[in-house]
Structure formats: structure tokens, C-alpha cells
Amino acid sequence: MGCLQTLGSKRALTTTIQKILVANRGEIARRIMRTCRKMGISTVAVYSDADAAMPFVAEADEAVRLGPAPSAESYLRIDKILEAAALTGSDAIHPGYGFLAENAAFAEACADAGVIFIGPTADAIRAMGSKREAKALVSKAGVPVIPGYDGADQDPGVLAKKAVEVGFPVLLKASAGGGGKGMKLVREEAGLSDAIASAAREGQSSFGDGTLLVEKYIDDPRHVEIQILGDSHGNLIHLNERECSIQRRHQKIIEEAPSPALDAALRNKMGEAAVLCGKAIGYQNAGTVEFILAPDRSFYFLEVNTRLQVEHPITECLTGLDLVEEQIRVAQGEELRTTQEAVRFEGAALEVRLYAEDPSAGFLPQSGKVVDWNLPRVEGLRVDSGVETGSEVGIHYDPMLAKIITSGETRDIALQRMRRALRSLSVQGLKTNREFLLRVLDHPAFVAAEIDTHFIERHLGDGLTDESAEVNATRAAVVAALAEQQQRDLERELVPNVPSGWRNNYHSPQWVEYTVGERDLRVEYRHLGDDHFSVWLDGEERDLQVVSWEEPYLVFEDGRHRQRARVIFDGARVFVHSPSFDAALQRKPRFPDKSLAIPAGGCIAPMPGKVIELRVAEGDTVQAGQVLLIMEAMKMEHTVTAPHDGSVTTVSVAAGDQVDADALLAVVEQQ
């Protein structure tokens, strides 16, 4: 009880919550509201100008506008959120994850305003909010920690010296960070200074704190975390583990439970260590203790996330608990409804995070309109989505679109269901990591559960581009051409008995040209009657028959093979999806505007964002790969580099400028 008294974590709440304001957005806001509806609790959404038309706003019982799109002017404004709670008569606030979820000042402000904060106490958040202080606290409780430097002296020279003393490889981490933000792996001294500057900058930008930790980096580790749950009556239990080793840019993309690496003895040992961490700070509500698991089965404390985790659904699948409901009940002052001995942990579950990003371009975040969102519901499938058809994905927030969760009696069953779900998913309008996720799930090493945090670099790092993209584009172009022909046939108003595309020179086929990336595809076809077609593409002729066209589905036969594809038209863009192929096509204009061409050596913005640092000026001589400028978008930094050796002849932007995707930034004239 000493820790509880020292941290002031005891609460006496007897209120039955009637209305919850969700201080978050996207899929987690919708997920919290789903439980609220089940419990008969009214909901309030808060939103920025950029999110006014998003699904989570429409699903709430009430909604309050916070302000402009930037988080600092909307979702991070404690005063505006509390004003919204007062305006709507909300008696509780659920922070979700991200934004203010682990902000001790926010938890305190809620208490001062007489509003229940659905999460841990401000003291617990503060104790675990600094990785440096958290490491010291749990070490005293007997939990093993990773060697490193967590001192107060943050001079870059001191950090560099300590990194050398710890020994490479080292990991630089924002002390207040999470989700891979402000985290840099450094394997040799040459890149240390730039990495320290970048990690501190990202930490300051994302969390308002550029303090860094230096840790010894453990090669080939697994990332295993333990879910904990505590109440205000001194009860604290763990709900077993989640395996979170499949990561890109130090951020999880695939999670599963149970961990294939744990047996009952190791599971109990890690669970007991997690409970020790929680008891060290008198933890209440839902939280997660994260560990690094070394190949020799030793494990080390990483951090405590004092909030609900993105991957909480897989724990719900195995325990049968609704963690949001448990959070709400604890916040009301209720005791836990289960004991450690009664915790169920049955079956297996996987979760993948679907992001708007381009794996072939270093997982560069994408923005734009979701032109199509369709995923048929099947047994063992759960979808926590933040978007629907028509949703706009902007540049201001994390690019995660949805979490897709599958479960079954065994890992093999859950994995097979996940593969089927992803292949059935049509998400069009912007690039996503869907195909990349499938490549991970199909890899023999993943199937065999031979995984660690280096999985992507080791098995897929040399080829992040989808190898089947060319074949998929060819098949999709044929389907798109036939679907467009069928649609024109339906829409024609004059001479109804004359086939679409009729011409007096019968031997001259109809044609359409598409582009996919840098590839041009010219599809020529002749209508033979009765919806039979001869089609030519890439020098190959094939005979096809359209069985039916009921937008958006085209059913066609290629020989004896009948197939069904979903075809979505969006201006000059055509999106084609089937479980066996998927492609986005751009219809080429017959008379293109040559003035829109990018000049030779032109460097364009990979996505909308803000220029935060300009490293060259007109007249500078540069080498291929040299950094010209640094942009910031979707909470991440992105570098724009010289395409070849040469001289900078044009610089079109300045530090602080906000630019659109494909905007010309600079021109490097080749020497």
C-alpha cells in the first residue's frame, strides 16, 4: 500500500457513467462508441475541421467541433475538450490511444473539472510517461531492464559518448515516445550525430519532449507484451500476452496471441513481472507492459503503455472480455469482475494494421479519398475501421485505416482466415499495405512462427515492391476495358440496337489506354456479338465473354474459367479488385497536356506535407542521394534526395512551406 499512498492513486468513485465524450478519432473512437451503445451509455464525439465528415462523428449521439486540422489546435487542446464535456453534460472522457491518452495533465484537468477520466491515475501516467524514470522504478521492483543511458544530461555530445560506451548497435528512443516516433537504430558511429538530432526533433514534434534514452540494442529479439487490468480496490491481474514482433519503422503491423515463443512457464513468469510493474505504481484500469524477449528466452522491460493498446482486440478474442467495458466499470469504481485464476485464454487470434502507405517507397504515408471500402463479413472476422467509402484520409494524422482481426481454434485457422479476409478486401483510391501484409502472412518463416523484430528486413527488405503487380495490372486492364464497354452500352441513348463502339470499318478494333505507375497498357477489343469479345493486349489475343455487368461487379469467362471482379470508376481512374488480383488504373487522355511534364532532374514532393529543413540552395553542387530537404507529414519525417550528381538550378520552396503531393521542390541539373 506504500506505493499507492505515495503516488496518490486511490480513487473513490460511485458514479454510474451516463455519457462519455471520446477524446479521439477514427477507428478507436468508433470502437469505444460500440461498447457504449452496448452498455446504454450516450456518446459525444469531438472533431477537427478535417474530420467533420468522418464516420466516427456521424455515429456519435452528439458531436462538438474543436478547431482546425492540426492536432495542436484541436485534439491536443485540453481546454476545448473540457469545454465540450461541459457543453454536452458528459460525466466521463475516454481518451482512446494517442493524442492525450497518456497525458497526466489531461487526467488531472479532468479530475479538477469533475469529469471521470477513463484510464489510470495521473500519478501512474506520470510515473510511466518517462521511459527513463519508468525503467528505474521497475528495476527497483525486481523487473529486468536493458542496459543503457537514461541520464538528465541531454547534450548531443554526451549522448554520443554514452552510445559509444554502451556499444553498437544502440537504440535512441524519445523518453516520452511511443509508436516508433522518435526512435532510431544506429549500428555505427558515423550516423550517430544525425540520428540523435532527428530522434530529438521527432520526440519534440510528436510529444513536446525531445529527451532521449540510449539503450543497448538486442539483435533478433521478439516484442512480447502483457495486458494488465487493475481497479481502485487494490486488485491487479494480467490477461496474458500478445506477440508484436512484425514491425516496420519500429511500429507494429501484425500482432497475434498467444505468442508462439512462450510456453506455460515463461508465460507465467512474464505475467508475474508485468503485475510487479503495475503494483509498483498502484496501476488502475487497462494498461500494457512491453518486454523484449531475447533468443535465449531472457526478457527485459521495455515500457508501460498507460492506456488501451491498438492491438487489444486479439486479447478480447482469447479472453472473451470487452476491455473497453472493463475500463468503464473500473472508472465507475467497480471491482474487477474476474480473478487471475479465472482468466480464460483459449484459441488464437491475429490482427493486422491496414495503413495508407506505399511499402515500395519506404512505407511512405499516403493521403486521399477512399473511393471504395468493401470487406464481406465471414466467420471469425472482426473489423475495427476508421473509414468507409468516401472518407478522406488527410496529412495531419496517423495513416492507419483499420484493424482487421481474425480468430479460430488454432493459429493455422486464424491465419487462413486472415489471408482470405485481406484477399477479399477492396480498398481503393490510395495505396495501402494490403499486398505487403499478405506477403508477410504467406512467407514460410511466418507460417512456421520463426519471427522476430527484424523479420521484414531479413525476409522482405530487398523486395518491398509487389512482384505480381505487372501481371495484376494486365488482367485488371482487360477487365476495366470490358466493364467500361458494358457501362457505355447501358448508358447509350441513341440507336439502341447498335452495339457500343460500332464503326463502318469492322476490322478497326476499339481501344483504350491505361497507365499503371510508369507502364502503359493499350487494350484493343472487338465486340463479336452476344457479349463475346476478342481482346488484344501485349501482343496476346484472347476470347472472353461477359456473363453479367451489375455495377460494380463484372462476371466474365476466360475459356472455361468464370471469374468475378469488382470495378469502381472514379473519373479517369478505374479500380479493379478480385481475390486473385487488384490494380489501380489511370485512363490515358487521347490528347495529353505536355505542359504538365516534370522537368529533367525535378524533385517532387512524395506526399502533402511541410518543409521543415532546407539543406541546399540554388547553385550548390550535390551528389546522388544527398539530402536536399526534409519534410514532415503524418507525424513522420521524410527526406528528399538528389536523383543524380549535378548542380541545383531551382529551389521552389522554403522551410515552413506547406506543399501538395507531386509539387516541384527543386531541380538538379545533371553534370
N, C-alpha and C positions, 0 to 999 in steps of 0.2 A: 504493500500500500504506500510505501515511501515514495516510489516514483509517481504514483497517482497524485499524491498530495503536493509534491514538488512542482509538477507540471500543471497543476490546477485543472485536471482533465475531467473531474467529476461533474456530471450534469444531472439536474433533477427536472425532468420533463414529463408532464402528464397530459399534454395536449394531444388530441386526436386531429391529425392534419386534414384539412378540408380542401385546400387549394395550394398547388405547387407551381411556382414560377421556375421554369427551366432556363438557367442562365447559360445556354449553349445553343448549338445549331446542328443542322444536318442529321445524320443517322442516329446519333446518340440522343438528340432531342426527341426524335420520333420514338426511339426505343423506350425512353423514360415515360413518355406520354402513354405508351401502350400499357404499361403496368399501372399507371394512374387510372386509366379507364377501367381496368380490371378491378381495381380497389375502390372505385366510385369516387375518386378524387378529381376535382376540377384542375385544369391546366392553363398556364399562361406561357406564351412564347414571347421572347424578346428577339428583335431582329435589326440588322443593319439595312441601309438602303439597297445594298446589293442582294439581300436575301428576301426582299419583300414578296417575291412570287414563289419562294421555295416551299416544298411540301410540308415541312415541319410547322411553318407559320399557319398554313391552312388547316392543319389537323388540331391545333390547339383550340380550346374554348374561347380564349381571348388572346390578343397579341398587342405588344407595345413596341413602337419604333424607338430605337436607341440613338441612331445617328448615321453619319457617313460610313462607307465601307471599311476603311482602315480599322483594325481591331482596337487600336489605341483610342479611337473616337467612338467606339460602340461597345463591343463585347468585353473590353477591359475597363470600362467606366463603372466603377463600383457605385458612384453616386447615382448614375442613371438607372442602374439595375434596382437599387433600393427604392428609388422614386417609382419605378414601375411596379414593384411589390406593394408599395403603399397605395398607388393608384388603383390597383386591382384587388386589394384586400387579400393578398396572398399571405398565408401564415408560414410558408416554408419555401426554401430555394434549393433546388438540386443543381449543382454546378457541372454535372457530366464529367468530361475529362478535357484537359487542355484549358486554355484561357485562364479563368480564376479558380479552377478546381483545387489547386494546391497553393492557394494564396492565403496565408494566415491572416493578413489584414482584412481580407474579404470575410473570412469566417468570424472575425471579431466584430466587423461592422454589422454583420447580420445579427449577431447577439445584441449589440448596442441598440439596433433598430427594433428588437423584439421579434425577429424573424428566425425561424429554425433553419439552421444550416445542415443540410443532409450530407454529412461527411464527418470526418474526425474533428477533434477539437483543434483550435488554433495553436495550442501548445504542441500537439502531436505533429501538425503540419510544419511548424517552425523547427521542431527537433529533427525532422527528416528532410526538410526543404534544402538544407545544405548538405551535399554529399560528404563534405569534409567532416562536419560535426556528427552526421549520422554514422559515419564509419567509426569514429572514436567512441560513440555511445554504445553501439552494438558490440564492439570489440571488448568493452568493459563487461558486457553481459555474457561473454564467452563464445561469441559467434566469430568464426574465422573470417579474416579480411585480406584483401590483396595488398602486397607491398607497394609503397609509393610515397608521394609527397602531397601533403594537404595543408601546407603552411599558409600563414596570412600574407607573407611577402610575395606579391604578385608581379614583381619586376620581371619583364621578359627574360633578362639575363639570368636571374635566379631560377626561373622555371626551366630555362635551357640547361643550366648547370645540374639541376636536380634530375632532369630527364637523362642526362648522360650518366649520372651516378646510379640511377635505377637500372639502367641498361636497356638497350634497344632489343626488341621493339617496345615502344611505350604508347600509351593511350592518353591523349589530352581530352579532358571532359569538363564541360561547363558545370560548375558546382551546383547551380540552380536548375540544371537542364534535365532533359528527357526527350524521348522520341528521336534520338540521333542528332538533335540540334546541338551545335557547339561541341561536336565530338570529332577528333582527328586521330587517325592511326599514323604513327611516324616510325619508320623502320630504320632510318639512318639520319645522322646529324645534319646532312646537307639540307634537308627540307624542314628542319625544326623551327627556324625563325618564322617562316611564312605560316606554318601550321599553328603556332602559338597566336600569331596576330589574327588569323582567320577564326580560330576557335573562340577567342575572346570577343571578337566582333559579333559572331553569331550568337554567343551567350548574351551579350548586351542587347542585341536586337530582339531576340526571342523571349528573354526572361528578365531583361532590365538589370542583368548582373553578369559581368564578364569575368568573374572569378573562376580560375581553372584548377583542376586536380591533375596530377601526373601519376599514372599507375603503370605498373609492370603489365605488359600485355601477354596473356597466356595464349599460346598458339593452340589451334584446333579445339577450342572449348565448345561446350554446349551452353545454351542460355536456358536455364530452368527456373521457373518462378512458382511461388507458393501463394495461393489465395488465403487470406486470413479474414476473420469476421469477429468483431468484438462488440460488447454492449456496455452500457453505463453502470452495470451491476457487477463488473469485475470478471465476466465470462469472456474468454477468448479462445477460439478454435481455429484450425486450419482446414481447408477444403481440398487438400492435396495439390498436385502440381499441374503445370502446363509447360510443354516444350515449345520454345520460341526461338530456335536456332536459325531458321531460314530467314535471313535478313539481307537487305540491300541498303547501303549507306548507313549501316548500324541501326536500321529501323526494321522492325519485324514485318514480314509479309505473309508468312504461313505459320500457324500455331496448331498444336494438337495436344490432346490429353487422352490417356496418360502418356508420359514420356517413355519412349521405347528404351531409354537408358536406365531407368530406375527399376529396382526390384523392391519387394516389400520392406526390407531392412533399410535401404537407402532412402526410400520414400518417408519412412517414419523419422529417420534421423534429420532429414531436411525439413520436414514438417515441424519437428520439435524446435529446430533452430529458428524457424520463422516465428513460432509462438514466442520464443525468447525475445526476439526483436520487438514484437508487438507489446509484450509485457514491460519491456524496458521503457516504453513511453506511454503506458496506460492506454493502448490503442482502442478506439471505438469505431464502429461502422466497418465498411468493407475497405480492404487495402491489399497490397501485393508486396511480398518480399522477393526480390530478384537475386538469383545466385548465378555465378559462373561455375560450371561443372567441368573439371579438368579430365583429360583422358584416363588418369589414374584413379578416377572416382572421388578425388578430393573436391570440396566445393568451398566457394568464397562468397561472402556477402557483396552484393553489388549496390543495391539501393532499395528503399521502400517507396513505393508509389502510394501516396496517401489519398487514394481516390479509386473509383471504379476503373478497370482496365478495358481497353478496346476489345481484348480477347476474352472477356468474361463469359460470352455465350457457351464456349466449349465446357467450362466448368458447370454451367447450368444444365447442359445436356447430360453430364455424367452424375450429377448430384440430385437432379430434379428440383433444385431450388431456383427461385426467381431472386437474383441478387439485388435488383432494384427494390423489390418488395421488402427484402430483409433490411436494406438500408433505411427505407422509410419507417419500418417498425422500430428499428433501433433508435432512429432520430426522435420518435414519439416517446421514447423512454421504456419501451418493452424489453424484456429479457430475450436472449436468443431462444429460438424455438426448437433447437436441436443441440445435441451434445457431440463431443468429439467421437465417442464410440458409435453414435448413430449415423454418422455421415456416410452416405451412400456414394460409391464411386464405381459405376458399372458401365461397361461398353467402351466405345471410343468415339472421338469427335475431332473434326478438323475445321479450321477457319482460315479463309484466305481474305486478304485485303485487296479489293479491286481499286486501283488508282488510275487517275487520269495522268498518265505519264508514258514516255517513249523509252522502253528499255534499250533500243538500239542507239539512242542518243544519250547514254549515261543516265537513264531513268529521268530525263528532263520532264518536269511537270508540264501538263497541257491545260489549256483553258478553251472554253467554247460551249456551244449548245449541245445538250444530249438530244440528238434527233430521234433516237429510238432506244427504249429500255424495255426489254421483254425477257422474262425467265419463267417458264412453266413450273408450277408447283408440283412436287413429287414427294414420295415418302422419304423421311429422313432429311429434308431440306429446310433450312431457315435462312431468310434473307433480311438483314438489317440494312436498309438502303436509305441514303440521304437524297436521292434524286429519282425523278420519273421522266418520262418522255416530255421534252420541252424545257427541262431545268437548265439553268445557265451556270456553268462552272467558271468562277472568276479567278482572279490572280491573287486575291487577298488572303485566302485561307488554305488549309491543308487540302491536297488534291484527292483525298480518299473519297470514292463514290459510294462504296458499300462494303459490307462484310457478308461473305457467303459462308454458311456453316452447314456441314453435313455430319450425320451421326449414324451409328449402327452397332451391331453386337460386337464387331471386331474392327481393327484398324483397316483391314483389307476392304471391308464392306463400306466403311466411311470414305475411304479413298476412292473407291469405284464410283460412289455416288457423287463425290466432288468432281471427278473428271466429267461425268455425264452432265452435271449442272453447268459447269463452265462451257462445255461444248454447246449446250442448249441456249446459253445466254447471248442475246443480241444487244450489244451496247454500241451505239453508232453516233457519229458526229465529232468525236475526238479520239485520239489514240489512247489506248489503255494497256495495262499489263496482263490482259486476259490470256493471250497466247503464251506469254512468258511463264505465267503461273502453271499452265498446262505442261510446259516443257519441264518444269521442276517436278511436278507430280508424276510425270511419265518416266522420269530418269530412274534407271535401275538402282542407283545408290539411294535415292529417296524411298523407293519401294521397299528396299531392304533395311530402311531406317538407319543407314550409315550417314549420319548428318552431323554437322557442327556449324559454327557461325561463318566458316569460310566456304560453305557449300557452293554458293553462286560463283565466287571467283575460281574455285577449283574445277568445277564441272561445266560451267556455262560462261565463264568470263571471257573466253576467246571468241565467242559467237553469240552475242545477245540478239543479233538480227534473226528474225524468223526465217528458217531455211525453206519453208514451204510457201513463202509469200508469193513467189513468181507463179507457181502452179495455181495457187488460190486465186490470184488476180486473173489469170487466163480463164479459169472456169467461171469466175464471177462476171467477167466481161461478156461472155456468151449469154449468161442468164439475164444480165442487165439489158442487153440488146433485145432479147425476146420479150422481156417484161415491158419495155418501153413500146415495142411494136404492138403488143396486146392492149396497152393502155390507150395508145393513139387510135386503135381500132374501135375501142369503146366510146371514145370522145368525138369521133368524126361526125359531122352533121350533114355534109353534102354527099351525094351519090352513095347512099348507104350500102349498096350491093357490090361496090367496087372495093377490093381488098386494099388495106393500108399500104402505101408505098407503090401503088400501081404506076407503071410507066409504059409508054408505047414501045420502048426498046426493052423487051423482056429479058434480054441477055445481060443487061446492066443491073447488077445487084444493088440493093440498098446497103448503106454502110453508116457506121458511127465510130468515132474515135474517142478513146478514153485515155487518161493518164493515171498511173499509179506510181507515186514517187517520181522518179526520173524516167520511167518506162512508158512508152506509147503503145497502145493496143488498138488496132483497127479491126473491127468486126464487120465482115461483109456477109449478107444473107439474102436468100431468095425465098419468097413465100411460094410453096408448091401447091397450096390449097389444103383445106381440112386441117389447118393448123400444123402442117408439116413444113419443115424448113431445111434448106441446105445452108450450112454455115461455114465460113472460111475464117480462120484465124491462125497466124503464124505459119502459113503455108499448109495448114491441115484442113481438110474438108470433112464435115461430119453431118449426118442427117439426124434431126431432132424433131420431136413432136411436143407441142404444148397440150397438156391434158386439161388444165384449167388455169385461169387467172382470176383470183378473187383477192384484190389488193388487201394486204401486202404479200400474199402467198402465190408463187408460181409453182405449179406442179408440171413436170416435164419428163419425157422419156428419152434417154440416150441409148439407142438399141433396146435391149430388154430391161435396162436399169431405170426404174422410176424414182425420181427424187423430188424433194420439196424444198424450196428456198424462200426466205423472207426478203423482200425487195422494198427498200424505202427510198423515195425520191425527195430531194431537198434542193430545189433549184438545179444547178448544174452538177450537183453531187448525187451519186447513186450508191447506196449501201446494200450489199448482198450478204446474207448470212444463212448458213445451214450448219448442221452439226459437223459436217466434214470440211467445210471451207468458209472463209469470211474475208471480205475485202471492201475497201472504200475506193470508189472510182470517181474521177472528175471528168465530166464530158467536155471534150475539147471544142472550143468555138471554131467554126469554119473559117473565120477571118480574125485571127488573134491580134491583140493590140501590142505591137512590138515596143512601144514606149515604156511598157511595164517591166522590161527585162532588167535584171540586176547587172551592173557593170562588172567587168572582169576584175577579180580581186576584191569584190564587195563583201563586206562582213555584215550580216543581218542579225537582228535580234531573234534568238531562238524561241522566244515567247514574250508576252507582255510583261513588263517589269520596270524597275527603277535602276538607273545607272548610279552606283554608289562610289565607284572609283574609276578614274581615267588615268591610264598609265603611259599613254603616248600622246604626241602632238604631231600636227602636220609637219612633214619634213623629216621625221625620225626614221632611221633605218632599223628594220626589225628582222628577226629570223622566224622561220616557220615554227609554229607552235608557241611563239612568245605571246604572253597575255597582253591584250590591248586594253581591255576594260573589264570590270566586274559588275555584274547585275545582281539584283536581289528580287526574287519572286517566290510566292508561296512559301515563305519562311526559309528559303534556301538561297545560297549564293551560287552564281553561275559565271564562269569565265568565258570570254570571247577571245579567241586567239587568232594570230596571223595565219592565213592559209598557205603562205609560202614566204621565202626570203624576198625582201623588197623594201620599198620606201612608202611611208604613209602619206598619201596625197590628199586625203579627205578625212576629216573627223566631223561627223554631223551632230554629235551630242556633247553634253557637258555633265559633270557629276551633279546628281539630283534630278536629272530629267526622267520623266516617265515616258516610256516608249511602247509602241504596239508591236505585236509579233510581226516579223519579217521587215521591220523598219531598217533602213540602211543606217548603219552605225559608223562605219569607216571604210575606206578603200585603200588596199595595199597594192601598189603597182609592182609587178614582178620585175626583178633585176635581170 
